[in-house]
């Protein structure tokens, strides 16, 4: 029974690590998109002047 609990813990830890990695990846992509959007807004503002 102890072996099963160990495997369950390892699986649980791996799933959480993957989930956290995915969330950080999404946050990084969102930041990049926000920066790109800001640059495009600035670029469009200069063209209209």
Secondary structure, 3 states (H helix, E strand, C coil): CHHHHHHHHHHHHHHHHHHHHHHHHHHHHHHHHHHHHHHHHHHHHHHHC
